[in-house]
Amino acid sequence: MPSTPLVRNRKTAYLAQLGRCYYCGLPMWEDDLAAFCRAHKIKPTQAQRLKCTAEHLEARQDGGLDTAQNIVAACVTCNQRRHKRKQAPVPDAYLHLVQKRVRAGRWHCATLLSAFGALLAGHDSPAQSST
């Protein structure tokens, strides 16, 4: 069993979200990069963008805790892009922004969107289906 609350809550969120990113909806991997690449026929450099991370809905710097209610599973791309902004947008606004850009083909690289296009068709968010 994972050792810290953050790791446990990320794992729980990952399973509840059926292994998909909270924001973009693409599949993520936790431990076995090579198996993920084989299963989805993508290169390791592409798959690195889909590594599962723990995303704090309320950032730690703003008082957010490592609780199940505050942790979702997000791919490293979505997590980093949210927090690279001058001020991280609230999760709901960011979710809508990401989904809009994914639908327009302007979020992940074309190779990843092509590889997972069938999975994304009609997909709103794993967060919506797991709540």
Summary of the structure (lengths in Angstrom):
residues: 131
radius of gyration: 14.1
end to end distance: 24.0
largest distance: 40.1
contacts: 372
relative contact order: 0.20
helix: 50%
strand: 11%
